[in-house]
Amino acid sequence: MYPKTIKSEVINGKSFKEYCESTLPTTVYNNLTVKLGLSAPTVQKYLRTPQTMPLEVLQFFARALDVEPYFLAEWFEAGMDRVTAREYKRINTRSLSIPNGL
């Protein structure tokens, strides 16, 4: 059975944007456009809809938030509309248990 989809509001009722605002240092949060090299509207789009961010942006946020990339993908669905299955497999560092008999 597949795990249920976890929506972005799961972590203490916070959206991805609220999670970033409360977790990132203020200097980092206020300079995301510079750090990412993206326009303000693009950064705001990724904060509001993390599902649309590409792998490079997902990895940046993971480093900046000091979490594993798969955490953002699982809990906030970050990158789910852009990251390929192969890329997701690469960032998913959790060890997989092999079912008995396989």
Jmol script that loads the backbone (N, CA, C; Angstrom):
load data "model"
ATOM      1  N   MET A   1       0.844  -1.175   0.000  1.00  0.00           N
ATOM      2  CA  MET A   1       0.000   0.000   0.000  1.00  0.00           C
ATOM      3  C   MET A   1       0.891   1.241   0.000  1.00  0.00           C
ATOM      4  N   TYR A   2       0.518   2.229  -0.766  1.00  0.00           N
ATOM      5  CA  TYR A   2       1.289   3.454  -0.861  1.00  0.00           C
ATOM      6  C   TYR A   2       0.995   4.374   0.316  1.00  0.00           C
ATOM      7  N   PRO A   3       1.989   5.140   0.762  1.00  0.00           N
ATOM      8  CA  PRO A   3       1.714   6.097   1.844  1.00  0.00           C
ATOM      9  C   PRO A   3       0.784   7.186   1.341  1.00  0.00           C
ATOM     10  N   LYS A   4      -0.030   7.712   2.233  1.00  0.00           N
ATOM     11  CA  LYS A   4      -0.943   8.778   1.820  1.00  0.00           C
ATOM     12  C   LYS A   4      -0.143  10.029   1.476  1.00  0.00           C
ATOM     13  N   THR A   5      -0.701  10.835   0.611  1.00  0.00           N
ATOM     14  CA  THR A   5      -0.054  12.074   0.223  1.00  0.00           C
ATOM     15  C   THR A   5      -0.100  13.048   1.387  1.00  0.00           C
ATOM     16  N   ILE A   6       1.005  13.674   1.649  1.00  0.00           N
ATOM     17  CA  ILE A   6       1.093  14.639   2.741  1.00  0.00           C
ATOM     18  C   ILE A   6       1.027  16.030   2.142  1.00  0.00           C
ATOM     19  N   LYS A   7       0.087  16.804   2.556  1.00  0.00           N
ATOM     20  CA  LYS A   7      -0.081  18.154   2.013  1.00  0.00           C
ATOM     21  C   LYS A   7       0.813  19.139   2.730  1.00  0.00           C
ATOM     22  N   SER A   8       1.027  20.287   2.100  1.00  0.00           N
ATOM     23  CA  SER A   8       1.968  21.254   2.643  1.00  0.00           C
ATOM     24  C   SER A   8       1.581  21.835   3.985  1.00  0.00           C
ATOM     25  N   GLU A   9       0.345  21.775   4.380  1.00  0.00           N
ATOM     26  CA  GLU A   9      -0.057  22.373   5.652  1.00  0.00           C
ATOM     27  C   GLU A   9       0.189  21.451   6.853  1.00  0.00           C
ATOM     28  N   VAL A  10       0.853  20.340   6.660  1.00  0.00           N
ATOM     29  CA  VAL A  10       1.003  19.343   7.713  1.00  0.00           C
ATOM     30  C   VAL A  10       1.845  19.800   8.891  1.00  0.00           C
ATOM     31  N   ILE A  11       2.966  20.439   8.656  1.00  0.00           N
ATOM     32  CA  ILE A  11       3.903  20.737   9.734  1.00  0.00           C
ATOM     33  C   ILE A  11       3.378  21.894  10.564  1.00  0.00           C
ATOM     34  N   ASN A  12       2.798  21.539  11.700  1.00  0.00           N
ATOM     35  CA  ASN A  12       2.252  22.533  12.633  1.00  0.00           C
ATOM     36  C   ASN A  12       1.370  23.560  11.942  1.00  0.00           C
ATOM     37  N   GLY A  13       0.651  23.137  10.925  1.00  0.00           N
ATOM     38  CA  GLY A  13      -0.246  24.032  10.222  1.00  0.00           C
ATOM     39  C   GLY A  13       0.454  25.064   9.350  1.00  0.00           C
ATOM     40  N   LYS A  14       1.744  24.886   9.110  1.00  0.00           N
ATOM     41  CA  LYS A  14       2.505  25.874   8.341  1.00  0.00           C
ATOM     42  C   LYS A  14       2.603  25.472   6.875  1.00  0.00           C
ATOM     43  N   SER A  15       2.495  26.454   6.011  1.00  0.00           N
ATOM     44  CA  SER A  15       2.777  26.239   4.598  1.00  0.00           C
ATOM     45  C   SER A  15       4.304  26.230   4.426  1.00  0.00           C
ATOM     46  N   PHE A  16       4.755  25.873   3.239  1.00  0.00           N
ATOM     47  CA  PHE A  16       6.193  25.883   2.975  1.00  0.00           C
ATOM     48  C   PHE A  16       6.762  27.278   3.182  1.00  0.00           C
ATOM     49  N   LYS A  17       6.054  28.279   2.701  1.00  0.00           N
ATOM     50  CA  LYS A  17       6.515  29.661   2.856  1.00  0.00           C
ATOM     51  C   LYS A  17       6.641  30.027   4.331  1.00  0.00           C
ATOM     52  N   GLU A  18       5.637  29.679   5.139  1.00  0.00           N
ATOM     53  CA  GLU A  18       5.686  29.981   6.582  1.00  0.00           C
ATOM     54  C   GLU A  18       6.807  29.207   7.264  1.00  0.00           C
ATOM     55  N   TYR A  19       7.018  27.961   6.835  1.00  0.00           N
ATOM     56  CA  TYR A  19       8.096  27.154   7.397  1.00  0.00           C
ATOM     57  C   TYR A  19       9.445  27.813   7.109  1.00  0.00           C
ATOM     58  N   CYS A  20       9.628  28.283   5.879  1.00  0.00           N
ATOM     59  CA  CYS A  20      10.881  28.963   5.517  1.00  0.00           C
ATOM     60  C   CYS A  20      11.046  30.263   6.298  1.00  0.00           C
ATOM     61  N   GLU A  21       9.970  31.041   6.405  1.00  0.00           N
ATOM     62  CA  GLU A  21      10.034  32.311   7.146  1.00  0.00           C
ATOM     63  C   GLU A  21      10.441  32.091   8.595  1.00  0.00           C
ATOM     64  N   SER A  22       9.926  31.033   9.209  1.00  0.00           N
ATOM     65  CA  SER A  22      10.202  30.811  10.627  1.00  0.00           C
ATOM     66  C   SER A  22      11.498  30.043  10.877  1.00  0.00           C
ATOM     67  N   THR A  23      12.041  29.389   9.862  1.00  0.00           N
ATOM     68  CA  THR A  23      13.215  28.536  10.051  1.00  0.00           C
ATOM     69  C   THR A  23      14.498  29.151   9.509  1.00  0.00           C
ATOM     70  N   LEU A  24      14.423  29.788   8.361  1.00  0.00           N
ATOM     71  CA  LEU A  24      15.629  30.390   7.774  1.00  0.00           C
ATOM     72  C   LEU A  24      16.042  31.639   8.542  1.00  0.00           C
ATOM     73  N   PRO A  25      17.334  31.887   8.632  1.00  0.00           N
ATOM     74  CA  PRO A  25      17.767  33.166   9.193  1.00  0.00           C
ATOM     75  C   PRO A  25      17.181  34.307   8.363  1.00  0.00           C
ATOM     76  N   THR A  26      16.844  35.397   9.006  1.00  0.00           N
ATOM     77  CA  THR A  26      16.211  36.529   8.326  1.00  0.00           C
ATOM     78  C   THR A  26      17.048  37.022   7.154  1.00  0.00           C
ATOM     79  N   THR A  27      18.366  37.068   7.330  1.00  0.00           N
ATOM     80  CA  THR A  27      19.222  37.551   6.238  1.00  0.00           C
ATOM     81  C   THR A  27      19.141  36.633   5.020  1.00  0.00           C
ATOM     82  N   VAL A  28      19.021  35.334   5.241  1.00  0.00           N
ATOM     83  CA  VAL A  28      18.899  34.398   4.115  1.00  0.00           C
ATOM     84  C   VAL A  28      17.530  34.550   3.466  1.00  0.00           C
ATOM     85  N   TYR A  29      16.474  34.547   4.284  1.00  0.00           N
ATOM     86  CA  TYR A  29      15.118  34.646   3.741  1.00  0.00           C
ATOM     87  C   TYR A  29      14.943  35.936   2.932  1.00  0.00           C
ATOM     88  N   ASN A  30      15.446  37.045   3.441  1.00  0.00           N
ATOM     89  CA  ASN A  30      15.280  38.331   2.764  1.00  0.00           C
ATOM     90  C   ASN A  30      16.123  38.458   1.493  1.00  0.00           C
ATOM     91  N   ASN A  31      17.077  37.559   1.307  1.00  0.00           N
ATOM     92  CA  ASN A  31      17.952  37.615   0.131  1.00  0.00           C
ATOM     93  C   ASN A  31      17.826  36.376  -0.758  1.00  0.00           C
ATOM     94  N   LEU A  32      16.678  35.719  -0.734  1.00  0.00           N
ATOM     95  CA  LEU A  32      16.508  34.508  -1.541  1.00  0.00           C
ATOM     96  C   LEU A  32      16.689  34.770  -3.026  1.00  0.00           C
ATOM     97  N   THR A  33      16.246  35.919  -3.502  1.00  0.00           N
ATOM     98  CA  THR A  33      16.389  36.212  -4.935  1.00  0.00           C
ATOM     99  C   THR A  33      17.862  36.264  -5.335  1.00  0.00           C
ATOM    100  N   VAL A  34      18.684  36.866  -4.486  1.00  0.00           N
ATOM    101  CA  VAL A  34      20.120  36.956  -4.767  1.00  0.00           C
ATOM    102  C   VAL A  34      20.756  35.581  -4.658  1.00  0.00           C
ATOM    103  N   LYS A  35      20.456  34.874  -3.588  1.00  0.00           N
ATOM    104  CA  LYS A  35      21.077  33.570  -3.347  1.00  0.00           C
ATOM    105  C   LYS A  35      20.695  32.548  -4.422  1.00  0.00           C
ATOM    106  N   LEU A  36      19.439  32.623  -4.897  1.00  0.00           N
ATOM    107  CA  LEU A  36      18.984  31.694  -5.929  1.00  0.00           C
ATOM    108  C   LEU A  36      19.245  32.203  -7.342  1.00  0.00           C
ATOM    109  N   GLY A  37      19.511  33.501  -7.470  1.00  0.00           N
ATOM    110  CA  GLY A  37      19.707  34.076  -8.792  1.00  0.00           C
ATOM    111  C   GLY A  37      18.426  34.087  -9.614  1.00  0.00           C
ATOM    112  N   LEU A  38      17.300  34.257  -8.936  1.00  0.00           N
ATOM    113  CA  LEU A  38      15.992  34.240  -9.596  1.00  0.00           C
ATOM    114  C   LEU A  38      15.243  35.529  -9.299  1.00  0.00           C
ATOM    115  N   SER A  39      14.242  35.818 -10.110  1.00  0.00           N
ATOM    116  CA  SER A  39      13.432  37.016  -9.893  1.00  0.00           C
ATOM    117  C   SER A  39      12.541  36.838  -8.663  1.00  0.00           C
ATOM    118  N   ALA A  40      12.129  37.942  -8.096  1.00  0.00           N
ATOM    119  CA  ALA A  40      11.250  37.901  -6.918  1.00  0.00           C
ATOM    120  C   ALA A  40       9.947  37.153  -7.205  1.00  0.00           C
ATOM    121  N   PRO A  41       9.281  37.378  -8.354  1.00  0.00           N
ATOM    122  CA  PRO A  41       8.052  36.620  -8.620  1.00  0.00           C
ATOM    123  C   PRO A  41       8.290  35.105  -8.692  1.00  0.00           C
ATOM    124  N   THR A  42       9.425  34.698  -9.242  1.00  0.00           N
ATOM    125  CA  THR A  42       9.730  33.261  -9.330  1.00  0.00           C
ATOM    126  C   THR A  42       9.964  32.672  -7.945  1.00  0.00           C
ATOM    127  N   VAL A  43      10.714  33.365  -7.114  1.00  0.00           N
ATOM    128  CA  VAL A  43      10.961  32.884  -5.748  1.00  0.00           C
ATOM    129  C   VAL A  43       9.641  32.796  -4.982  1.00  0.00           C
ATOM    130  N   GLN A  44       8.801  33.803  -5.113  1.00  0.00           N
ATOM    131  CA  GLN A  44       7.499  33.783  -4.430  1.00  0.00           C
ATOM    132  C   GLN A  44       6.639  32.628  -4.924  1.00  0.00           C
ATOM    133  N   LYS A  45       6.705  32.329  -6.213  1.00  0.00           N
ATOM    134  CA  LYS A  45       5.949  31.194  -6.765  1.00  0.00           C
ATOM    135  C   LYS A  45       6.409  29.888  -6.115  1.00  0.00           C
ATOM    136  N   TYR A  46       7.733  29.706  -5.991  1.00  0.00           N
ATOM    137  CA  TYR A  46       8.242  28.479  -5.380  1.00  0.00           C
ATOM    138  C   TYR A  46       7.891  28.394  -3.897  1.00  0.00           C
ATOM    139  N   LEU A  47       7.849  29.529  -3.210  1.00  0.00           N
ATOM    140  CA  LEU A  47       7.472  29.525  -1.791  1.00  0.00           C
ATOM    141  C   LEU A  47       5.983  29.204  -1.623  1.00  0.00           C
ATOM    142  N   ARG A  48       5.148  29.720  -2.523  1.00  0.00           N
ATOM    143  CA  ARG A  48       3.703  29.472  -2.441  1.00  0.00           C
ATOM    144  C   ARG A  48       3.324  28.088  -2.952  1.00  0.00           C
ATOM    145  N   THR A  49       4.004  27.646  -4.013  1.00  0.00           N
ATOM    146  CA  THR A  49       3.709  26.340  -4.609  1.00  0.00           C
ATOM    147  C   THR A  49       5.017  25.567  -4.779  1.00  0.00           C
ATOM    148  N   PRO A  50       5.507  24.980  -3.697  1.00  0.00           N
ATOM    149  CA  PRO A  50       6.802  24.293  -3.750  1.00  0.00           C
ATOM    150  C   PRO A  50       6.817  23.115  -4.726  1.00  0.00           C
ATOM    151  N   GLN A  51       5.651  22.628  -5.102  1.00  0.00           N
ATOM    152  CA  GLN A  51       5.577  21.514  -6.055  1.00  0.00           C
ATOM    153  C   GLN A  51       6.205  21.872  -7.395  1.00  0.00           C
ATOM    154  N   THR A  52       6.274  23.163  -7.708  1.00  0.00           N
ATOM    155  CA  THR A  52       6.756  23.600  -9.026  1.00  0.00           C
ATOM    156  C   THR A  52       8.262  23.844  -9.095  1.00  0.00           C
ATOM    157  N   MET A  53       8.961  23.749  -7.973  1.00  0.00           N
ATOM    158  CA  MET A  53      10.397  24.070  -7.996  1.00  0.00           C
ATOM    159  C   MET A  53      11.213  22.952  -8.635  1.00  0.00           C
ATOM    160  N   PRO A  54      12.260  23.337  -9.390  1.00  0.00           N
ATOM    161  CA  PRO A  54      13.157  22.334  -9.967  1.00  0.00           C
ATOM    162  C   PRO A  54      14.100  21.766  -8.899  1.00  0.00           C
ATOM    163  N   LEU A  55      14.788  20.714  -9.260  1.00  0.00           N
ATOM    164  CA  LEU A  55      15.673  20.017  -8.328  1.00  0.00           C
ATOM    165  C   LEU A  55      16.715  20.936  -7.706  1.00  0.00           C
ATOM    166  N   GLU A  56      17.319  21.821  -8.485  1.00  0.00           N
ATOM    167  CA  GLU A  56      18.370  22.690  -7.962  1.00  0.00           C
ATOM    168  C   GLU A  56      17.838  23.600  -6.854  1.00  0.00           C
ATOM    169  N   VAL A  57      16.620  24.091  -7.015  1.00  0.00           N
ATOM    170  CA  VAL A  57      16.014  24.956  -6.005  1.00  0.00           C
ATOM    171  C   VAL A  57      15.649  24.129  -4.771  1.00  0.00           C
ATOM    172  N   LEU A  58      15.132  22.931  -4.984  1.00  0.00           N
ATOM    173  CA  LEU A  58      14.824  22.027  -3.874  1.00  0.00           C
ATOM    174  C   LEU A  58      16.082  21.756  -3.057  1.00  0.00           C
ATOM    175  N   GLN A  59      17.196  21.490  -3.732  1.00  0.00           N
ATOM    176  CA  GLN A  59      18.447  21.219  -3.026  1.00  0.00           C
ATOM    177  C   GLN A  59      18.954  22.457  -2.289  1.00  0.00           C
ATOM    178  N   PHE A  60      18.796  23.633  -2.869  1.00  0.00           N
ATOM    179  CA  PHE A  60      19.185  24.865  -2.184  1.00  0.00           C
ATOM    180  C   PHE A  60      18.407  25.008  -0.877  1.00  0.00           C
ATOM    181  N   PHE A  61      17.074  24.868  -0.943  1.00  0.00           N
ATOM    182  CA  PHE A  61      16.260  25.012   0.257  1.00  0.00           C
ATOM    183  C   PHE A  61      16.611  23.948   1.299  1.00  0.00           C
ATOM    184  N   ALA A  62      16.902  22.738   0.862  1.00  0.00           N
ATOM    185  CA  ALA A  62      17.282  21.680   1.807  1.00  0.00           C
ATOM    186  C   ALA A  62      18.555  22.063   2.554  1.00  0.00           C
ATOM    187  N   ARG A  63      19.551  22.566   1.825  1.00  0.00           N
ATOM    188  CA  ARG A  63      20.798  22.991   2.477  1.00  0.00           C
ATOM    189  C   ARG A  63      20.540  24.171   3.409  1.00  0.00           C
ATOM    190  N   ALA A  64      19.790  25.153   2.927  1.00  0.00           N
ATOM    191  CA  ALA A  64      19.539  26.358   3.727  1.00  0.00           C
ATOM    192  C   ALA A  64      18.732  26.047   4.988  1.00  0.00           C
ATOM    193  N   LEU A  65      17.816  25.079   4.888  1.00  0.00           N
ATOM    194  CA  LEU A  65      16.981  24.709   6.036  1.00  0.00           C
ATOM    195  C   LEU A  65      17.612  23.615   6.883  1.00  0.00           C
ATOM    196  N   ASP A  66      18.757  23.094   6.428  1.00  0.00           N
ATOM    197  CA  ASP A  66      19.482  22.029   7.120  1.00  0.00           C
ATOM    198  C   ASP A  66      18.612  20.777   7.296  1.00  0.00           C
ATOM    199  N   VAL A  67      17.983  20.374   6.189  1.00  0.00           N
ATOM    200  CA  VAL A  67      17.192  19.140   6.166  1.00  0.00           C
ATOM    201  C   VAL A  67      17.571  18.360   4.910  1.00  0.00           C
ATOM    202  N   GLU A  68      17.197  17.108   4.888  1.00  0.00           N
ATOM    203  CA  GLU A  68      17.424  16.298   3.697  1.00  0.00           C
ATOM    204  C   GLU A  68      16.421  16.711   2.617  1.00  0.00           C
ATOM    205  N   PRO A  69      16.819  16.686   1.345  1.00  0.00           N
ATOM    206  CA  PRO A  69      15.891  17.059   0.275  1.00  0.00           C
ATOM    207  C   PRO A  69      14.597  16.239   0.282  1.00  0.00           C
ATOM    208  N   TYR A  70      14.699  14.936   0.598  1.00  0.00           N
ATOM    209  CA  TYR A  70      13.485  14.121   0.582  1.00  0.00           C
ATOM    210  C   TYR A  70      12.476  14.582   1.624  1.00  0.00           C
ATOM    211  N   PHE A  71      12.953  15.197   2.726  1.00  0.00           N
ATOM    212  CA  PHE A  71      12.035  15.734   3.733  1.00  0.00           C
ATOM    213  C   PHE A  71      11.117  16.776   3.100  1.00  0.00           C
ATOM    214  N   LEU A  72      11.701  17.694   2.338  1.00  0.00           N
ATOM    215  CA  LEU A  72      10.903  18.731   1.683  1.00  0.00           C
ATOM    216  C   LEU A  72       9.984  18.117   0.634  1.00  0.00           C
ATOM    217  N   ALA A  73      10.482  17.115  -0.085  1.00  0.00           N
ATOM    218  CA  ALA A  73       9.656  16.458  -1.100  1.00  0.00           C
ATOM    219  C   ALA A  73       8.482  15.715  -0.458  1.00  0.00           C
ATOM    220  N   GLU A  74       8.745  15.035   0.639  1.00  0.00           N
ATOM    221  CA  GLU A  74       7.685  14.258   1.294  1.00  0.00           C
ATOM    222  C   GLU A  74       6.691  15.129   2.046  1.00  0.00           C
ATOM    223  N   TRP A  75       7.179  16.078   2.823  1.00  0.00           N
ATOM    224  CA  TRP A  75       6.289  16.852   3.686  1.00  0.00           C
ATOM    225  C   TRP A  75       5.628  18.030   2.996  1.00  0.00           C
ATOM    226  N   PHE A  76       6.305  18.629   2.017  1.00  0.00           N
ATOM    227  CA  PHE A  76       5.747  19.795   1.340  1.00  0.00           C
ATOM    228  C   PHE A  76       5.510  19.541  -0.144  1.00  0.00           C
ATOM    229  N   GLU A  77       5.761  18.314  -0.593  1.00  0.00           N
ATOM    230  CA  GLU A  77       5.637  17.952  -2.005  1.00  0.00           C
ATOM    231  C   GLU A  77       6.516  18.839  -2.888  1.00  0.00           C
ATOM    232  N   ALA A  78       7.609  19.329  -2.328  1.00  0.00           N
ATOM    233  CA  ALA A  78       8.522  20.209  -3.066  1.00  0.00           C
ATOM    234  C   ALA A  78       9.087  19.480  -4.285  1.00  0.00           C
ATOM    235  N   GLY A  79       8.967  20.124  -5.420  1.00  0.00           N
ATOM    236  CA  GLY A  79       9.508  19.574  -6.651  1.00  0.00           C
ATOM    237  C   GLY A  79       8.689  18.476  -7.300  1.00  0.00           C
ATOM    238  N   MET A  80       7.588  18.087  -6.710  1.00  0.00           N
ATOM    239  CA  MET A  80       6.834  16.936  -7.207  1.00  0.00           C
ATOM    240  C   MET A  80       6.344  17.091  -8.646  1.00  0.00           C
ATOM    241  N   ASP A  81       6.127  18.313  -9.102  1.00  0.00           N
ATOM    242  CA  ASP A  81       5.683  18.520 -10.480  1.00  0.00           C
ATOM    243  C   ASP A  81       6.850  18.668 -11.451  1.00  0.00           C
ATOM    244  N   ARG A  82       8.071  18.773 -10.950  1.00  0.00           N
ATOM    245  CA  ARG A  82       9.235  19.019 -11.813  1.00  0.00           C
ATOM    246  C   ARG A  82      10.335  17.969 -11.682  1.00  0.00           C
ATOM    247  N   VAL A  83      10.517  17.410 -10.505  1.00  0.00           N
ATOM    248  CA  VAL A  83      11.603  16.455 -10.270  1.00  0.00           C
ATOM    249  C   VAL A  83      11.208  15.100 -10.857  1.00  0.00           C
ATOM    250  N   THR A  84      12.099  14.506 -11.628  1.00  0.00           N
ATOM    251  CA  THR A  84      11.808  13.200 -12.219  1.00  0.00           C
ATOM    252  C   THR A  84      11.922  12.103 -11.161  1.00  0.00           C
ATOM    253  N   ALA A  85      11.380  10.954 -11.457  1.00  0.00           N
ATOM    254  CA  ALA A  85      11.474   9.816 -10.539  1.00  0.00           C
ATOM    255  C   ALA A  85      12.934   9.434 -10.304  1.00  0.00           C
ATOM    256  N   ARG A  86      13.743   9.515 -11.337  1.00  0.00           N
ATOM    257  CA  ARG A  86      15.169   9.194 -11.204  1.00  0.00           C
ATOM    258  C   ARG A  86      15.868  10.186 -10.277  1.00  0.00           C
ATOM    259  N   GLU A  87      15.559  11.480 -10.428  1.00  0.00           N
ATOM    260  CA  GLU A  87      16.147  12.493  -9.559  1.00  0.00           C
ATOM    261  C   GLU A  87      15.675  12.294  -8.116  1.00  0.00           C
ATOM    262  N   TYR A  88      14.396  11.998  -7.940  1.00  0.00           N
ATOM    263  CA  TYR A  88      13.869  11.775  -6.594  1.00  0.00           C
ATOM    264  C   TYR A  88      14.564  10.581  -5.951  1.00  0.00           C
ATOM    265  N   LYS A  89      14.763   9.529  -6.715  1.00  0.00           N
ATOM    266  CA  LYS A  89      15.447   8.340  -6.182  1.00  0.00           C
ATOM    267  C   LYS A  89      16.850   8.703  -5.716  1.00  0.00           C
ATOM    268  N   ARG A  90      17.506   9.604  -6.448  1.00  0.00           N
ATOM    269  CA  ARG A  90      18.869  10.029  -6.093  1.00  0.00           C
ATOM    270  C   ARG A  90      18.890  10.837  -4.798  1.00  0.00           C
ATOM    271  N   ILE A  91      17.872  11.674  -4.573  1.00  0.00           N
ATOM    272  CA  ILE A  91      17.872  12.501  -3.362  1.00  0.00           C
ATOM    273  C   ILE A  91      17.298  11.781  -2.160  1.00  0.00           C
ATOM    274  N   ASN A  92      16.608  10.674  -2.397  1.00  0.00           N
ATOM    275  CA  ASN A  92      16.006   9.938  -1.294  1.00  0.00           C
ATOM    276  C   ASN A  92      17.083   9.073  -0.654  1.00  0.00           C
ATOM    277  N   THR A  93      17.637   9.552   0.448  1.00  0.00           N
ATOM    278  CA  THR A  93      18.764   8.875   1.089  1.00  0.00           C
ATOM    279  C   THR A  93      18.334   7.874   2.157  1.00  0.00           C
ATOM    280  N   ARG A  94      17.039   7.778   2.368  1.00  0.00           N
ATOM    281  CA  ARG A  94      16.573   6.812   3.370  1.00  0.00           C
ATOM    282  C   ARG A  94      16.850   5.399   2.876  1.00  0.00           C
ATOM    283  N   SER A  95      17.222   4.523   3.780  1.00  0.00           N
ATOM    284  CA  SER A  95      17.443   3.146   3.389  1.00  0.00           C
ATOM    285  C   SER A  95      16.097   2.467   3.228  1.00  0.00           C
ATOM    286  N   LEU A  96      15.997   1.652   2.209  1.00  0.00           N
ATOM    287  CA  LEU A  96      14.755   0.942   1.933  1.00  0.00           C
ATOM    288  C   LEU A  96      14.831  -0.448   2.505  1.00  0.00           C
ATOM    289  N   SER A  97      13.759  -0.899   3.120  1.00  0.00           N
ATOM    290  CA  SER A  97      13.747  -2.268   3.601  1.00  0.00           C
ATOM    291  C   SER A  97      13.225  -3.168   2.468  1.00  0.00           C
ATOM    292  N   ILE A  98      13.855  -4.292   2.299  1.00  0.00           N
ATOM    293  CA  ILE A  98      13.471  -5.237   1.255  1.00  0.00           C
ATOM    294  C   ILE A  98      12.490  -6.231   1.867  1.00  0.00           C
ATOM    295  N   PRO A  99      11.307  -6.382   1.234  1.00  0.00           N
ATOM    296  CA  PRO A  99      10.325  -7.344   1.775  1.00  0.00           C
ATOM    297  C   PRO A  99      10.904  -8.748   1.788  1.00  0.00           C
ATOM    298  N   ASN A 100      10.482  -9.537   2.771  1.00  0.00           N
ATOM    299  CA  ASN A 100      10.941 -10.933   2.853  1.00  0.00           C
ATOM    300  C   ASN A 100      10.620 -11.659   1.556  1.00  0.00           C
ATOM    301  N   GLY A 101      11.532 -12.484   1.120  1.00  0.00           N
ATOM    302  CA  GLY A 101      11.316 -13.283  -0.065  1.00  0.00           C
ATOM    303  C   GLY A 101      11.787 -12.633  -1.353  1.00  0.00           C
ATOM    304  N   LEU A 102      12.277 -11.406  -1.284  1.00  0.00           N
ATOM    305  CA  LEU A 102      12.769 -10.758  -2.510  1.00  0.00           C
ATOM    306  C   LEU A 102      14.275 -10.680  -2.501  1.00  0.00           C
TER     307      LEU A 102
END
end "model"
wireframe off; spacefill off
backbone 0.3
color backbone group
